[in-house]
Amino acid sequence: MEKNNKRFKLLDALYISMMILPVVCGIVLKVLTTPVSEGISISGAKIFFTISLPVQDLPITESQVHSWLVMIAITGLCLFLTHGIKEKADTKRQHIAEWIVENTQKLVNGNMGEYFSGFAPFIAAILGLSAFSSLLALFGLYAPTSDVNVTAGWAILVFFLITYYKMKCGPLIYAKSFADPPLLAPLNIISEFATPLSMAFRHYGNVLSGSVISVLLAAGLQGLSAIIFGNLPGFLGEFPFMQIGIPAVLSIYFDVFSGILQAYIFAMLTMLYVAGAFPAEEFFRRRATINKSK
């Protein structure tokens, strides 16, 4: 029993380290690769190195590295919450895990219907990956959701899912959907490809704008502090009093609330687009006809 208890605690420590170490590694990597600079610095994802490939070179950027760090941290969180899970919940972590599963399932069933109940893990993954990616900004790290390449990759994946469910009744039904009504066929085709573009740029634009505003406000508060307190003697004249507390309060909105809100919006759009693209009546009618013929 004592050996099992030690093994349980050791695994807990391993899972907790999986949650913490990725963030620590990201901070250390940023410190080691970011040169000392003065003033405002707003730039895209840093390119660490480039892998030469026959068709096109592959740059390894902050967005990719931080995305992997977030995925490792989320994996550690999932393993920690489900470690020692029992049929009847008797620990806080299991209650939290069950709460996440139950509410995600309710969200999917309420917005997509029972047919898409299996989408719950996918939606939970989108929510977790998007929210935690945006929250990296709290640690001074580049948020992957501030890179349009990342959000575009997610949007393209959703676009494939939309197309797949539109074609559940066959390519002919899918092609006919563009001509409903016939006069709007060009607009229907444009809107088909506009869907992933709007999803990608909406998510990327809102997160990036929040980061930029936070940096500009912090720089502005530093300048305001110099104007108001610049005449104080010694180091007091150089100390940025106006930057104490105010940027943290603003960060609650731009980094926490806005990041979580955008994750929720992206997940909601995914559910609505996929469920709305599925020709349910035609699909179930065809399946009933096939079952009768058998």
C-alpha positions in Angstrom: 0.0 0.0 0.0 2.9 2.4 0.9 4.6 1.6 -2.4 1.3 2.4 -4.3 0.9 5.6 -2.4 4.5 6.7 -3.3 3.9 5.8 -6.9 0.7 7.7 -6.9 2.4 10.8 -5.5 5.3 10.4 -7.9 3.0 10.4 -10.9 1.1 13.4 -9.5 4.4 15.3 -9.3 5.2 14.2 -12.9 1.9 15.5 -14.2 2.2 18.8 -12.3 5.7 19.3 -13.7 4.2 18.7 -17.2 1.9 21.7 -16.5 4.6 24.0 -15.1 7.8 23.2 -16.9 6.5 24.1 -20.4 5.8 27.6 -19.2 9.2 27.8 -17.5 11.0 26.6 -20.6 9.1 29.2 -22.7 10.2 32.0 -20.3 13.8 30.8 -20.3 13.9 30.5 -24.1 12.5 34.0 -24.4 15.1 35.4 -22.0 18.0 33.6 -23.9 16.8 34.6 -27.4 15.5 38.1 -26.9 18.1 40.9 -27.1 17.9 43.8 -24.7 16.1 46.7 -26.3 14.6 50.0 -25.2 11.2 51.5 -26.0 8.2 49.8 -27.6 8.8 46.6 -29.4 5.8 45.0 -31.3 6.7 42.3 -33.7 5.5 38.9 -35.0 6.6 35.5 -33.9 10.3 35.1 -33.7 11.9 32.6 -36.1 14.3 30.4 -34.2 15.7 28.4 -37.2 14.7 27.2 -40.6 14.6 23.6 -41.9 15.5 23.3 -45.6 13.0 21.3 -47.6 12.8 20.5 -51.3 9.6 22.5 -52.0 9.7 25.2 -49.4 11.7 25.9 -46.3 10.0 25.4 -43.0 10.6 28.1 -40.4 10.3 27.1 -36.7 8.8 30.0 -34.9 7.6 31.0 -31.4 4.1 30.2 -32.5 4.9 26.5 -33.2 7.1 26.1 -30.1 4.6 27.7 -27.8 1.8 25.7 -29.3 3.6 22.5 -28.4 4.3 23.8 -24.9 0.6 24.5 -24.5 -0.3 21.0 -25.7 2.2 19.4 -23.3 0.8 21.5 -20.4 -2.8 20.6 -21.3 -1.8 16.9 -21.5 -0.3 17.2 -18.0 -3.5 18.9 -16.7 -5.7 16.1 -18.2 -3.6 13.4 -16.8 -3.5 15.1 -13.4 -7.3 15.5 -13.3 -8.0 11.9 -14.3 -5.3 10.3 -12.2 -6.9 7.9 -9.7 -10.3 8.4 -11.2 -13.0 6.1 -9.7 -16.6 5.2 -10.5 -17.8 7.5 -7.7 -16.1 10.8 -7.5 -14.4 11.3 -4.1 -11.8 13.9 -4.9 -11.9 17.6 -6.0 -9.9 16.9 -9.1 -12.3 14.2 -10.3 -15.3 16.6 -9.6 -13.5 19.2 -11.8 -12.9 16.7 -14.5 -16.5 15.5 -14.5 -17.7 19.1 -14.5 -15.6 19.9 -17.6 -16.8 16.8 -19.4 -20.5 17.2 -18.5 -20.6 20.9 -19.4 -18.8 20.4 -22.7 -21.2 17.6 -23.5 -24.2 19.8 -22.7 -22.7 22.6 -24.9 -22.2 20.3 -27.8 -25.6 18.6 -27.5 -27.4 21.9 -27.1 -25.8 23.5 -30.2 -25.2 20.6 -32.5 -27.8 17.9 -31.5 -27.4 14.3 -30.3 -26.0 13.2 -33.7 -22.8 15.2 -33.0 -22.4 14.2 -29.3 -19.1 12.6 -30.2 -17.7 16.1 -31.0 -17.4 16.9 -27.3 -13.7 16.0 -27.0 -12.9 18.0 -30.2 -14.7 21.1 -28.9 -13.0 20.7 -25.5 -9.6 20.5 -27.2 -10.4 23.7 -29.2 -11.5 25.6 -26.1 -8.4 24.4 -24.1 -5.8 25.0 -26.8 -7.2 28.4 -27.7 -7.7 29.7 -24.2 -4.4 28.5 -22.8 -2.5 29.8 -25.9 -3.9 33.3 -25.3 -3.2 33.1 -21.6 0.5 32.7 -22.3 0.6 36.5 -22.7 0.2 36.7 -18.9 3.8 35.3 -18.6 5.2 37.7 -21.2 5.3 34.9 -23.9 4.1 35.3 -27.5 0.6 33.9 -27.7 0.2 31.5 -30.6 -3.3 32.9 -31.2 -1.6 36.2 -32.2 -0.2 34.4 -35.3 -2.7 34.2 -38.2 -0.9 31.0 -39.4 -2.0 29.2 -36.2 -5.7 30.3 -36.3 -5.8 29.7 -40.1 -4.7 26.1 -39.5 -7.5 25.6 -37.0 -10.0 27.3 -39.4 -8.9 25.1 -42.3 -9.4 22.0 -40.2 -12.9 23.2 -39.4 -13.5 23.9 -43.1 -12.7 20.3 -43.9 -15.2 19.1 -41.3 -17.8 21.4 -42.7 -17.2 20.1 -46.2 -17.2 16.5 -45.0 -20.6 16.8 -43.3 -22.0 18.7 -46.3 -21.1 15.8 -48.5 -22.6 13.1 -46.2 -25.5 12.8 -48.7 -23.2 12.7 -51.7 -21.3 15.1 -54.0 -24.5 15.9 -56.0 -26.4 17.2 -53.0 -23.3 19.2 -52.0 -23.1 20.8 -55.5 -26.8 21.6 -55.5 -26.5 23.5 -52.2 -24.5 26.2 -54.1 -27.4 26.8 -56.4 -30.0 27.5 -53.7 -31.3 29.9 -55.1 -29.6 29.7 -58.5 -29.1 33.5 -58.8 -27.0 33.5 -55.6 -24.7 30.7 -56.7 -21.6 32.9 -57.0 -22.1 34.4 -53.6 -22.7 31.0 -52.1 -19.3 29.8 -53.5 -17.6 32.9 -52.2 -19.2 32.5 -48.7 -18.0 28.8 -48.7 -14.4 29.9 -48.8 -15.0 33.1 -46.7 -15.9 30.9 -43.7 -12.4 29.8 -42.7 -11.0 33.2 -43.6 -13.4 35.0 -41.3 -12.9 32.5 -38.5 -9.1 32.8 -38.7 -8.9 36.6 -38.9 -11.5 37.2 -36.3 -9.7 35.1 -33.7 -6.2 36.3 -34.7 -7.3 40.0 -34.9 -9.0 40.2 -31.6 -6.1 38.5 -29.7 -3.4 40.5 -31.5 -5.2 43.8 -31.0 -5.5 43.2 -27.3 -1.7 42.5 -27.1 -0.9 45.6 -29.0 -3.2 47.8 -26.9 -1.6 46.4 -23.7 1.9 47.3 -24.9 0.9 50.8 -26.0 -0.9 51.5 -22.7 2.1 50.2 -20.7 4.4 52.5 -22.7 2.0 55.4 -22.4 1.9 54.9 -18.6 5.6 54.9 -18.4 5.8 58.2 -20.2 3.0 59.6 -18.0 4.9 58.5 -14.9 8.0 60.3 -16.2 6.0 63.5 -16.7 4.3 63.5 -13.3 7.1 62.1 -11.1 10.2 62.9 -13.2 11.2 65.8 -10.9 11.5 63.5 -7.8 15.1 63.1 -6.5 17.2 60.0 -7.3 15.7 56.8 -8.5 12.2 58.0 -7.6 12.2 60.2 -10.7 13.0 57.2 -12.9 10.7 54.7 -11.2 7.5 54.0 -13.3 4.9 54.5 -10.6 2.0 54.6 -13.1 2.9 51.1 -14.3 2.2 49.6 -10.9 -1.1 47.7 -10.9 -2.8 49.4 -13.8 -1.3 47.2 -16.6 -2.3 44.1 -14.5 -5.9 45.3 -14.2 -6.0 45.9 -18.0 -4.4 42.5 -18.6 -7.4 40.9 -16.8 -9.5 42.0 -19.8 -7.1 41.9 -22.7 -5.3 38.7 -21.8 -7.8 36.7 -19.6 -11.3 37.7 -20.4 -10.8 38.5 -24.1 -8.6 35.3 -24.7 -11.2 33.1 -23.1 -14.1 34.9 -24.9 -12.4 34.4 -28.3 -11.8 30.7 -27.5 -15.5 30.3 -26.7 -16.5 32.2 -29.9 -14.3 30.0 -32.1 -15.7 26.9 -30.5 -19.3 28.1 -30.9 -18.7 29.0 -34.6 -17.2 25.6 -35.2 -20.3 23.9 -33.7 -22.8 26.1 -35.6 -21.0 25.9 -38.9 -20.5 22.1 -38.8 -24.1 21.3 -37.5 -25.6 23.9 -39.9 -23.8 22.3 -42.9 -25.1 18.9 -42.2 -28.3 18.1 -44.4 -29.9 16.1 -41.6 -33.3 15.5 -43.1 -31.9 14.2 -46.4 -29.3 12.1 -44.6 -31.8 10.4 -42.3 -34.3 10.0 -45.1 -31.7 8.2 -47.2 -30.6 6.0 -44.3 -34.2 5.0 -43.6 -34.7 4.1 -47.3 -31.5 2.0 -47.2 -32.6 0.2 -44.0 -36.0 -0.6 -45.5 -34.5 -2.0 -48.7 -32.4 -4.4 -46.5 
